[in-house]
Amino acid sequence: MKLWKKFLTAGLAVVMAAGLTACGGNKEETIKVGTSPDFPPYEFLKDGEVVGVEIELIKALAEDMGKKVDVQAMDFDGVLAAVTTSKVQLGVSGLSITDERKQTMDFTDPIFENSVRIMFKKDKPYETPDALKGKKIGFQVGTTSGDYLKDELPDAEANGYKEYIQAITDLENGKIDAIVMDQIPAERMIADKADLQLSKEPLYVDTYAFATKKGENAELIKNINAGLKKLKENGKYDEIVNKYFK
């Protein structure tokens, strides 16, 4: 009897261990993604759901890896913090590759390029950086636009916003003179605003990628890069991109 009990106990231990391993495995099958859904067409809200070209891309890449995606919405600066503190595995939020960010993050291969331009009221145009000197300029906290204003226009009054829509409202109401932001999202946001427009020439060009905490998730980065190459070769990448860029 005692021998039988020993075998039974050992068997239960093996089953429990296997169950715990399986649970852990299930967790690993989900990629936790942080995003700021105020950046159309890359990330935005539609009927209460986070959608966008980057969101669809990461879901297609995850599917190819046999994984699911858990999308968590937050402010843009919250995305940066969540990545560097491992609260999410991946930042998918129009993240520009910069030398400063490379100190704390690892990036995938480049995914998109986007020019950064000046947004202003048509009756008060600001087409060049020199025109912005001494002006009140809006930018989204945590973005390269803030770095640009600090480095290139230190005499301008930089006003940080959690969301671009707040900055656009202040621009329309005359509380700020201009906004520095990415061209494509800017075009989407002012499409129905006849009083606003963008500068003819870009201030600079950003390159976007997905990002993870430096030194972690190297296998995930490797698999995403391989998946991106595959999506581009089989036409799925163009199919997804063309859906949002018409």
Buried (B, 14 or more C-beta within 10 A) or exposed (E): EEEEEEEEEEEEEEEEEEEEEEEEEEEEEEBBBBBBBBBBBBBBEEEEEBBBBBBBBBBBBBEBBEBEBEBBBBBBBBBBBBBBEEBBBBBBBBBBBBEEBEEBBBBBEEBBEBBBBBBBBEEEBBBEBEBBEEBBBBBBBBBBBBBBBEEEBEEBBBBBBBBBEBBBBBBBEEEBBBBBBBBBBBBBBBEEBEEBBBBEEBBBEBBBBBBBBBEBBEEBBEBBBBBBEBBEEEEBBEEBBEEBEE
